[in-house]
Amino acid sequence: MTRDRFDSLTSAIHFVENEEERQGDDRLWKVRPVLDVLDETFRTVFIPNKTITVDERLWAFKRRHHAVQYNPSKRARRGMKVYKLCSFDGPEAGYTSAFKIYTGQDRGECPASMKAVIDLLEKAHLFDKGYEMHTDRWYSSPTLFNHLQARKTSAVGTVHNNRRGMPADLRASRGQIDFQSTPTGMMCLQWVDKRAVTMLSTAHTSRIVTLPPNRRGEQRSKPEVVVSYNNGIKGVDLSDQLARSYPSARKTIKWHKIFNLLDMTVVNALAVHRVLGGKLTQVDFRLELVHGLLQWGGRPGTFRRVPPWQQEKQDDQQTHMPADTPFRCWRCSYCWNVHRRRKETRVMCASCKISLCASPCFKEFHT
């Protein structure tokens, strides 16, 4: 495929006819068929193991759309906020089982952070199966953890001290812990290292574990819930790290050209490849994927442009006259493409605008 054809197809890409009927409140209607296919594929192709991670990411986009958010703490700062549910352990680390693009319509009885987690777990069909979810303080709350516990799903995460239902009398000193627990098994623990960290968990106790010595040979100890959280929160980060290594995103003013969906799909395919025992690196896997798509798409050269020397001859009534180009030498197109011989000439066909030797290429090309 030539570059001009690729640019032309990319500029005109659409997934839905603009004249078709659609739901008036669906702000992502232009990519809705793609989102539905990806949701079904991600959920059915691979089922994650016990531990999962929920976090959000910002897909950079600076144009106007209802889903565009501004977050100065993110690297992109402005873009579409996406909630992701990923695996973090084993060869499937970084696999996205469910995702949701935030469109600013998450108003309901429960807070937006709680609704995002519930929607992801329901979309991935992971409720009532004994999963352990790791998340950060923006999502964690006693209300959410109680709801997950009732649906046979444990949860671990940092939490704000001012959340509704949090104990107000936790006072831990440096290097020490303070904790409280409920009869249902939910534990709130505060640990002070450099600063106070408050954890909420329905899967851990207040046990302290000893870590291997660091580079300086110092022996360290941390609460088990902190160690588990640090290991489990990396799923979404790993997924984005793999996608950013070889990004396919291009600058565009049209919001429905979400190249990040393609990157996320490739990362998921890489995770499945590794689960099945594959040993390819990411760059080798991407090259194999490209070759496979080319073979699956059709015969080689199906979309190639026909070279000028093989094009259909012009009308016989058209007169082909040589024209002189005294100020510059050009490579003879016929010598190069037919005989693979580099020969410069100052003659060009006035009708075809092709550089040709005066003799014999000019006559042979037009016969």
N, C-alpha and C positions, 0 to 999 in steps of 0.2 A: 504494500500500500504506500502510495506517495505521501509526502508530508501535506501537500495541499488538500488531498482527499481526506486525510485524517482530520485536519483542521476544519474542513467543511462539515464532516459528519459530527464532530464534537460540538460545533457551534449550533447544530440543528437537532441535537439529541433531545427526545421527549419520551416519556413513559405513559402519558395519558393524552387522549385527544382533548383539546381545549373546549370543544363544543359538547362533550359528553356531560350527562347529568352527574351531579356530585352532591355530597352532603354540604350544606351551607356552613357548618361549624368545623369542618375538617380543614385545618390550615396546612396540612401536608398532603393535599390531594394530588399534587403533581407527581409525587413519588410513592403514593399509597400502594400500588401493585408491587413495587420493589420491596417495600417494607414488609408487606404480607408474606411474600415468598421467602425473604430472609428469616423472618420470625419462625415460620414453619420449618425451614431447613435447619436452622441453628438448634431448634428444640429436638428434632427427631434424629439428626445425624449422630449426635454424641450426647450421652447423659453424663453429667459431671459426677465426680466422686463426692466424698462426705463434706468437704470444706469448700465454701464459695465466698466470694467477695462482692460487695456492692459499693460502688463509688460513682462519681460523676466526672465528665470531661467536657472540655470546650472545643468545639470544632470551629476553627477560625473562619469568620465571614463578616465583612464590614459593610455590606449593603443592607438595604431595608427589608425586614421581614418580621412577622410577629414573634418568631421564635428566637430572634437575636437577643442575646443578653450581654450585659457589661459587667465584668468581674475583674477588678484591678489586681487581684491576687493571682490570677492565672497568667500564663505566659502569653497566650493569644489576646487576652483582655476582652475582646469582643467576638462573639460568635454564637453558635447554637449549643446549648447545654444538653448533654446526652447522659442519661443514667445507664449504667452497664452492670451486668451480673456476670462475673467471670470465675473460672477455676484458677487456683494458684499453686496447686501441689502436683508433682509428678510430671510426666512428659506432656500432659495436656494443659500445663500452666499457660495462662493467657487466652484460653478459649472463652469466647463470649457466648453464653447460653441465651441471653435475652438482653435487649436494649430498648430504650425509649427516649425519643426526642422531646424535650420539654417545650411546650407551645404556650405556656402561660394560662392554661385553663384548668389547673389542678385545684379547683375550689370544691370543698366538700365538708363532711363532718369531721374528718381527721386532718391533721396538718399535711402540708405538701410533702415534707420529708418522709413521713410515715406512709403516705399514699404511694410514693415512688417505690419504696421497698416492697410493699404488698403487691403492687401491679407487676413488678419484675418477677417475683416468686410465682404469682399466678400464671403469668405468661409462659414461664419455663416449666410449669407443672411440677414444682418442687415442694409444695406444702404436704404435710402429713407423711413425710418420708424420712425423717430423722436427720436432716441436714444441719450443718453448723455454719452460721453466717457471720462474717467479719465485716465491720463497717466503722466509720469514723463518727466524730461527735456531732456532725450536722444531722445525722439520722438517728443516733442512739437516744433512747428515752425509756423510762420504765413502762410507759403505756405501750410502746411498740414491742418491747421484749415480752410483756405479758401476753400480747396478742400472738406473737410468734410461738411462745411456749404453749399456748392453747392449741396451736396447729402443729405440734410436735416438731418444732424447729428451734434449735438453740441458737444463741447469738452472743457475740463478743464485740466490744468496742469501747472507745473512749467516750466520755459524756460530759456535757456542761453541768456544773454544780447547781445552776439555777433552773434546771428542768423540773417540771411538775412531778412530784412524788419522790424527789431525791432527798436523802437525809441531810440535815443541816448541821450536824454535830461531828463531822469527820475532821479530826485534827491529827495529822501524821507529822512526825518530825523527820529530819533529814536521815535517810537510810532506813527508816522504819515504815511500817504500814499501819493503817487503820481501816477496818472494814465492818460492814453490817450485812446481814442476809435476811431473806424473808422465808416463811415456811414453805413457799412453793419452790425454793431453790435458786432464787435470783440473788446475786451477791454484788454489792457495791464496795469497791476497794480504792483507797487512796494511798499512793506511794510517792515519796519525795526522793528524787535523785538530784538533778540540778534545779528542778522546780516540781511543784505538785502535779501529779497525774491521777485523774480519777477514771476508774474503769468500771464497766458494768458487764456482767456475764451471767448466763444461765447454764454454763457448761464447766465451770471451774470452781475451785475452792481457793482459800487464802494460802496455799502451800508455796513455799519459797524453794526455788531450784538453784543449783550451782552451775554456772556456765564455765566453759573451758577458759584457760588463761588467755589474756589478750596479748598484744605484741610485746608489751613490757613485762609480761609474766605475772600480771596481777590477777588474783582470783576474784571473780565477781559473782554476785548472787542477785536474783531478781524474782519478783512474784511470777508464778507460772502463767497467770493470765496475761501479763505484759509480754512475756516471751512468745506466747501463742498469738497474740495480736500482731506483734512485729513481723512474724513469719507469714501471717495470713492476709495482711492488708495489701500485699504486693501484686495481687492478680490483675487488677485493672492497670496498674503502672507497667507491668510487664507487657500487657497487650498493646498499650500505646507505645512503649519503647520499640517493640518489634515493628509496629506500623510506621513509625517515624524513621526507621533505618533506611527504607526504600519507599518514600512516599510517592503516590501517584497524583496527589492534589495539584491543581493548576489554578491560577488566578482566573476568576470569573465573576460576572455581575449577576448571574442567574442562580438563585438559591437552590433550584432543584437539581443542579449538577453537583451532587454530594459525592465527591470522589472518596471521602472517608469511608463510605460504605464498601467500596471496592477493597480498600486497605484492610478493613476489619474482616472481610470475607477471606482474603488471602491468608491472614494470620490464623484464622480458624482452620483453614485447609492445612496449614503447616502443623498445627497442633494435632489434627487427626492423623497426619502422616507420621508424626513421632509416636503417637499412641499405637499405631499399627507396626511399629518397629523400624521405621525409616531413620536413616542416619544423615540425611542431607542437611547441609547448612541452609540458612534462609535464602542466600543469593542463588545457590544451586537449585533449590526448590523452585524459586521464582522463574529461573530460566527453563526448567523442565515444564513448569506450568504454561509458560508462553509457547513452547514447542508443542505441547499437547493441545492447546487451544487452536493453534494454527492447523494442526493435522485434523482436528475435529471440525473446523470451520469449512473446509472444502479443499479442492485441488490447489496445489501451489501455483501462484500466479493468476488465480481467478480474478483478482481485483487489480492486477498490474496494468499500468498504462501501456498501450501498444507503442513501441518505439517509432520514431518518424520514418525510418527507412522501411518499415513493414506496414505502414498505414496504407489505406486504400488510395489508389492513384486518383489524382484530381481530374476534373473534367477535361476531356480532350480539347475543348475549345479554348481552354486557358493557356496562355502563352508563357513558357518558362524562358526567361532571359537572364543571362549572367550579369551581375552588377559588381563593379569594382569597389573594394574597401581599402583605399591606399594608406590609411592611417593606422591600421591594425591588422595583424595576422591572426587567423582563426584556424582551429583544427578541423581538418576535413572529416565531416560526419560519416561519410560512406567508407573511407579508408579505415577509420577507427572501429566502427561497428561491424563491418563485414570482414575485414582482413586483420583487425587488431594491429593496425599500423598507424603510428602517429606521424602525420604529415600536415604541415601548415600551409595555408592558402590565403590569398587575398580576394577570392571570388566567392560571391554569395548569390543564390537564386533569388531574384527580385520577388517572385510570387510565394515561394515556400519559406523564405527567410532562413535557409539552411546553408551553411558553409560547405562548399564542395570544390574539389580540384577541377580546373578548367578542362582537363583531359586526363583520363577517360571517365572520371567519376561523374561528371555532370551529365553526360549522355547516358551512362549505365543506370543512374539513379532514376531518370525520367523515362526509361523504356520498360 
